[in-house]
Amino acid sequence: MIADEENVQLPISVGGTKCELAAVGVESGRFLARSGRVEWVGLGVSSFAGFVDMVASQLKSLLNVASIQPARVVHIGVAWPGPQVGNDCLATFIPGGNTPQPFAALLQAAMAKSVDERFRTVPVTVRLDAIARATGESLPGGSLFRAPGGPTKAGILVNLATGIAGGIVHGSPLLSAPGIGENYGQFGRFLFFHRGSETWDWRPSADGTVASHGPDEIRWTHLSAGPALASRFGRWAAENGVRAAGAPAEVREAFAHFAAPNALRHTVLERMLLVWITAEANRAPTGPVAEFVCRAGAEIGGALRLLLGVFSAYPIDRVILAGGVGENFGRADSADCGVFLDSVRETLARGDCLVARARLGVEAELLGFTPPAGKDVQ
């Protein structure tokens, strides 16, 4: 089929601070256009409705730049970083996102208003971002890809980013789990770390709500996600006399910012600090910063060990770490080496289980959609 005639779907990867959008040919499975990273937190979004309008505006721009006529679009897929309650979505990082919102219907209406009336009938599929990423990583070239005809083993992808979520692949991605439902992958909400005993507990809920917990318990997102690691390191560095004397001024600013007990989130300083931590741990693999990285790896390894027990019904032989933390934190010259992964593997203590980083990045989320069955894609 000629590229400018094939049907198109519009996948969207939504993140806590950024999003990325693309146009993918349904028949060819290739990218026709990509937006690149859109830092939506800097675009003045102050409400959920404003977030929806921002996404619609970005899609409109993408279609215009790529000269794709609206009539060719047969599906919009959204990789969403939060629970779903029926047709509604939760996203605590969006102003107003604490209340369930019908994102699919709102996006259809916004696209119909700003782009073309026909978008009122174009299906919008909202899927947990980690499930979409697991689907993409199952494609050739991905870290979960398996050649046809081999043993039917399972893999688990854990996305460590602004939040933490995951999905299991066993033949194809599991879209729900018995007793938990479609929100089973909300690992950052369901796993709790006991500070005193340094043990883990699993408390899932079908609607994605966080179980009640005491002050000595911390859910995984607040321990090992990107914002948590930056804040923890800032306080830890101040308490242990770790300095960044020779670092750029921005890194020293990040040290000072996150040293405060209740420091507000600062995404730019957060990313800068995590990059510096990784570089410093590689520069001095026996130094204090590397010790912090090892500690973070051990905590993640402990959480993974519990997860493999929770999902022991599946023959999991590989664990794939995705997201900003999973793919980059403590990363050495070789993606699958370094003190961070060594610590994860040592604590997981599963020699029969490969632990590796994801290969495709956000591209996996953008490729992890197909139009709903029965949709006419002539």
C-alpha positions in Angstrom: 0.0 0.0 0.0 1.2 3.5 -0.8 2.3 5.3 2.4 0.1 8.3 1.9 -3.0 6.0 1.5 -2.7 3.5 4.3 -4.7 3.7 7.4 -3.2 5.5 10.4 -3.4 5.2 14.2 -2.2 7.9 16.6 -0.5 6.4 19.6 0.2 8.7 22.6 2.6 8.1 25.4 1.6 10.1 28.5 4.1 10.8 31.3 4.1 12.6 34.5 6.0 15.6 32.9 6.1 14.9 29.2 4.3 13.2 26.4 5.1 11.9 23.0 2.8 11.4 20.0 3.2 9.6 16.7 1.4 8.6 13.5 1.8 4.9 12.7 0.8 3.1 9.6 -1.7 0.3 10.4 -0.7 -1.9 7.6 3.1 -1.2 7.6 3.5 -0.9 11.3 6.1 1.9 10.7 6.3 5.5 12.0 4.9 8.1 9.6 5.6 10.9 12.0 6.7 11.6 15.6 6.3 14.6 17.8 9.5 14.1 19.8 9.4 14.8 23.6 6.7 17.3 24.6 7.4 18.8 28.0 3.7 19.5 28.8 4.4 20.7 32.3 5.9 23.9 30.8 2.8 24.6 28.6 0.6 26.1 31.2 -1.7 23.1 31.8 -3.7 24.0 34.9 -6.7 21.6 34.7 -7.6 18.2 33.3 -9.6 19.9 30.5 -6.5 21.9 29.7 -4.5 18.7 29.5 -7.0 17.2 27.1 -6.8 20.3 24.9 -3.0 20.2 25.0 -3.0 16.6 23.7 -5.6 17.5 20.9 -3.5 20.5 19.9 -0.4 18.3 19.7 -2.2 15.7 17.6 -3.5 18.4 15.3 0.0 19.8 14.8 1.3 16.3 14.1 -1.3 15.6 11.4 -0.7 19.0 9.8 3.1 18.6 9.7 2.9 15.1 8.3 0.1 16.0 5.8 -2.2 13.2 7.1 -5.8 13.7 6.3 -8.2 13.0 9.3 -10.1 10.5 7.1 -7.1 8.1 7.3 -7.1 8.0 11.1 -8.9 4.8 12.4 -7.7 4.6 16.0 -6.1 6.6 18.8 -4.1 4.7 21.4 -3.2 6.2 24.7 -0.5 4.8 27.0 -1.7 6.0 30.4 0.3 6.1 33.6 -2.5 5.5 36.1 -5.4 3.4 37.1 -8.6 3.0 35.1 -12.1 2.8 36.7 -14.5 1.6 34.1 -14.2 4.2 31.3 -12.6 6.8 33.5 -8.9 7.4 34.2 -7.0 8.6 37.2 -3.7 10.6 37.0 -2.6 12.3 40.2 0.1 14.3 38.3 -2.5 16.3 36.3 -4.4 19.1 38.0 -7.8 17.7 38.7 -6.7 14.1 37.9 -7.5 12.8 41.4 -11.1 12.5 40.3 -11.8 9.8 37.6 -12.2 11.4 34.2 -13.5 10.0 30.9 -10.3 10.8 29.0 -11.2 8.9 25.8 -14.6 10.6 25.4 -13.0 14.0 26.3 -10.3 13.5 23.7 -12.8 12.5 21.0 -14.8 15.7 21.7 -11.6 17.9 21.7 -10.4 16.3 18.4 -13.9 16.7 16.8 -13.9 20.4 17.8 -10.3 21.3 16.8 -9.5 19.0 13.9 -12.5 17.2 12.3 -16.0 16.2 13.3 -15.4 12.6 12.3 -13.2 12.1 15.4 -16.3 11.7 17.5 -16.5 8.1 16.1 -12.8 7.3 15.9 -12.2 4.8 18.8 -9.8 5.8 21.5 -8.1 3.0 23.5 -6.6 3.9 26.9 -4.2 1.3 28.2 -1.8 1.2 31.2 1.5 2.6 29.8 3.5 -0.4 31.1 1.1 -2.8 29.2 1.6 -0.8 26.0 5.4 -0.8 26.6 5.4 -4.5 27.2 3.5 -5.1 24.0 6.0 -3.0 22.0 9.0 -4.7 23.7 7.5 -8.0 22.6 8.1 -7.0 18.9 11.2 -8.1 17.0 14.2 -6.1 18.4 12.5 -5.7 21.8 13.7 -7.1 25.1 10.7 -9.4 25.5 10.7 -10.7 21.9 10.7 -14.5 21.6 11.2 -16.3 18.3 8.2 -18.4 17.2 8.3 -22.1 18.1 10.3 -21.8 21.3 9.2 -22.7 24.9 6.2 -20.6 26.1 8.0 -18.7 28.9 6.8 -15.4 30.5 8.4 -12.1 31.0 7.6 -9.2 33.3 8.3 -5.6 32.4 8.5 -3.0 35.2 8.4 0.6 34.3 10.3 2.8 36.8 9.7 6.4 35.9 7.6 9.2 37.6 5.6 6.3 38.9 6.0 2.5 38.8 3.9 0.1 36.9 4.3 -3.1 35.0 2.9 -5.9 32.9 3.3 -9.6 32.2 3.8 -11.1 28.8 2.9 -14.8 28.4 2.3 -15.4 24.8 0.8 -12.0 24.6 0.5 -9.2 27.2 -1.9 -9.9 30.1 -4.5 -7.2 30.1 -5.9 -8.2 33.4 -5.1 -10.6 36.3 -7.5 -12.9 38.2 -8.8 -11.2 41.3 -7.3 -7.8 40.5 -8.4 -6.9 37.0 -7.0 -4.5 34.5 -5.2 -2.5 37.2 -3.0 -5.4 38.3 0.1 -3.6 36.9 -0.1 -0.7 39.4 2.9 -2.1 41.2 3.9 1.2 42.7 0.6 1.5 44.4 0.3 -2.1 45.6 3.8 -2.8 46.9 4.8 -1.5 50.4 8.2 -1.4 52.0 8.5 -1.9 55.8 11.3 0.5 56.9 12.1 -1.4 60.1 12.1 -5.0 58.8 13.1 -4.0 55.3 10.5 -6.4 54.0 7.8 -6.1 51.3 4.0 -6.5 51.3 1.6 -6.8 48.4 -1.8 -5.2 48.7 -3.6 -4.9 45.4 -7.0 -3.4 44.7 -9.2 -3.9 41.6 -9.8 -0.2 41.2 -6.1 0.9 41.7 -6.7 2.6 45.0 -3.8 2.6 47.5 -4.4 0.5 50.6 -4.2 2.0 54.0 -0.7 1.9 55.5 1.2 3.0 58.6 3.9 5.6 58.9 6.6 2.9 58.9 5.4 1.7 55.5 6.1 3.3 52.2 4.7 2.4 48.9 7.1 1.5 46.1 6.5 4.7 44.0 7.5 6.8 47.0 10.7 4.7 47.4 12.1 3.9 44.0 10.5 6.1 41.3 12.5 9.0 39.8 11.2 11.8 42.0 11.6 9.7 45.1 15.2 8.8 44.3 16.2 12.4 43.7 14.6 13.6 46.9 16.0 10.7 48.9 19.5 11.3 47.6 19.3 15.0 48.4 18.5 14.3 52.0 20.9 11.4 52.2 23.8 13.5 50.8 23.2 16.3 53.3 23.1 13.8 56.2 26.2 12.0 55.1 28.3 15.0 54.1 28.4 14.1 50.4 29.2 17.1 48.3 29.3 18.0 44.6 32.2 20.4 44.9 33.4 20.0 41.3 30.0 19.6 39.7 28.3 22.2 37.5 26.3 24.9 39.2 23.0 23.3 38.3 24.0 20.0 40.0 25.0 22.0 43.2 21.6 23.7 43.0 19.9 20.3 42.8 21.9 19.2 45.9 20.7 22.3 47.8 17.1 22.0 46.6 16.6 18.3 47.5 18.4 18.6 50.8 15.3 20.3 52.3 13.0 17.8 54.2 9.9 18.7 52.2 11.4 20.0 48.9 8.9 20.6 46.2 9.2 18.6 43.0 11.5 20.2 40.4 11.6 18.1 37.2 14.7 19.7 35.6 16.8 19.5 38.8 15.5 16.0 39.3 16.7 14.7 36.0 20.0 16.5 36.3 20.7 15.0 39.7 19.8 11.5 38.6 22.2 11.8 35.7 24.9 13.1 38.0 24.4 10.2 40.4 24.8 7.7 37.6 28.0 9.4 36.3 29.5 9.6 39.8 28.7 6.0 40.6 30.4 4.9 37.4 33.4 7.2 38.1 33.8 5.8 41.7 32.2 2.4 41.9 33.3 2.0 45.5 32.4 5.5 46.6 29.5 6.8 48.7 27.3 7.7 45.7 27.7 4.1 44.3 26.7 2.9 47.8 23.4 4.8 47.4 22.9 3.4 43.9 23.5 -0.1 45.3 21.0 0.5 48.0 18.4 1.6 45.5 19.1 -1.5 43.4 18.8 -3.8 46.4 15.4 -2.3 47.3 14.2 -2.7 43.7 15.5 -6.3 43.7 13.5 -7.0 46.8 10.4 -5.7 45.3 10.9 -7.8 42.2 11.5 -10.9 44.2 8.1 -10.4 45.8 6.5 -9.8 42.5 7.8 -13.0 41.0 6.3 -14.8 44.0 2.9 -13.0 43.5 2.9 -14.1 39.8 4.5 -17.5 40.3 1.7 -19.1 38.2 3.5 -17.7 35.1 6.9 -19.2 34.1 8.8 -15.9 34.3 12.3 -16.2 33.1 13.1 -12.5 32.4 12.6 -9.2 34.1 12.9 -6.1 32.0 13.4 -2.7 33.6 11.9 0.2 31.6 11.3 3.9 32.1 13.7 6.7 33.0 15.0 5.0 36.1 14.8 1.4 34.7 16.7 2.3 31.5 19.2 4.9 32.7 19.8 4.9 36.5 23.2 3.6 37.4 23.8 2.7 33.7 27.4 1.8 32.9 29.0 1.8 29.4 27.1 -1.4 28.7 23.4 -1.2 29.3 23.2 -4.4 31.3 26.3 -3.9 33.5 27.1 -1.7 36.5 26.7 -1.6 40.3 22.9 -0.9 40.0 22.0 -4.0 38.0 24.4 -6.1 40.0 22.6 -5.1 43.2 19.2 -5.8 41.7 20.3 -9.2 40.5 22.0 -10.1 43.8 18.9 -9.3 45.8 16.5 -10.9 43.4 18.6 -14.0 43.8 17.1 -15.8 40.8 19.9 -17.2 38.6 17.3 -18.7 36.3 15.8 -15.2 35.5 17.4 -12.7 33.2 17.4 -9.1 34.5 18.0 -6.5 31.7 17.0 -3.0 30.6 14.4 -2.4 28.0 15.7 -1.8 24.5 13.1 0.3 22.7 12.3 3.1 25.1 9.2 5.2 24.5 9.1 3.7 21.0 7.7 0.5 22.5 4.7 2.4 23.9 4.0 4.0 20.6 4.1 0.7 18.7 2.2 -1.3 21.3 -1.3 -0.6 19.9 -3.5 -2.1 17.3 -6.9 -0.9 16.2 -9.8 -2.6 18.0 -11.1 -5.8 16.4 -13.9 -5.2 14.0 -12.8 -1.6 13.1 -13.0 -1.1 9.4 -9.4 -0.5 8.1 -9.9 -0.7 4.4 
